[in-house]
């Protein structure tokens, strides 16, 4: 018997509990979730942290700088 993974169209959704538990590693502030870009945004730090394969990568070296 084999398990088949369901494929989803479009970006993956991040679990709300995970989002509520995560904070910016720089400011310890709130993050917002951009489902389209698959990123967690820290407006205070000006950084966007990527989500890869459904896993948030909370490393400053991996973050993208954002401008406001």
C-alpha positions as CSV (number, residue, x, y, z in Angstrom):
1,X,0.0,0.0,0.0
2,X,1.4,3.4,-1.0
3,X,0.5,6.8,0.3
4,X,-0.1,9.5,-2.3
5,X,0.5,13.1,-1.6
6,X,-2.2,15.5,-2.6
7,X,-1.0,18.2,-4.9
8,X,-2.4,21.7,-4.3
9,X,-2.8,24.3,-7.0
10,X,-1.1,27.6,-6.0
11,X,0.9,28.5,-2.9
12,X,0.9,26.4,0.2
13,X,-1.0,27.8,3.3
14,X,1.0,28.3,6.5
15,X,-0.6,27.0,9.6
16,X,-2.1,29.8,11.6
17,X,-0.7,28.4,14.9
18,X,2.8,28.4,13.4
19,X,2.4,32.0,12.2
20,X,1.2,33.1,15.7
21,X,4.2,31.5,17.3
22,X,6.8,33.0,15.1
23,X,8.4,36.4,15.6
24,X,11.0,38.4,13.8
25,X,14.5,37.2,14.9
26,X,15.8,40.7,14.7
27,X,13.1,42.8,16.4
28,X,11.1,40.1,18.1
29,X,8.1,41.8,16.5
30,X,5.0,40.6,14.6
31,X,5.4,39.0,11.2
32,X,2.8,39.2,8.4
33,X,2.2,36.4,5.9
34,X,2.4,36.9,2.2
35,X,0.8,33.7,0.8
36,X,1.5,34.7,-2.9
37,X,5.3,35.3,-2.4
38,X,5.5,32.6,0.3
39,X,7.3,35.0,2.7
40,X,7.0,36.2,6.3
41,X,7.4,40.0,6.4
42,X,8.9,42.0,9.2
43,X,8.0,45.6,8.4
44,X,10.0,46.8,11.5
45,X,13.2,45.1,10.3
46,X,12.6,45.6,6.6
47,X,13.0,41.9,5.9
48,X,11.1,39.2,4.1
49,X,11.8,35.7,5.4
50,X,11.2,32.9,2.8
51,X,9.0,29.9,3.3
52,X,10.5,26.9,1.5
53,X,8.5,23.6,1.2
54,X,6.1,24.9,3.9
55,X,9.0,25.6,6.3
56,X,9.7,29.2,7.4
57,X,13.5,30.0,7.1
58,X,14.0,32.5,9.9
59,X,17.7,33.2,9.2
60,X,18.7,36.9,8.6
61,X,21.2,35.7,6.0
62,X,18.4,34.1,4.0
63,X,16.0,37.1,4.2
64,X,15.3,39.5,1.4
65,X,15.5,43.3,2.1
66,X,12.3,45.2,1.5
67,X,11.8,48.9,1.0
68,X,8.8,50.8,2.1
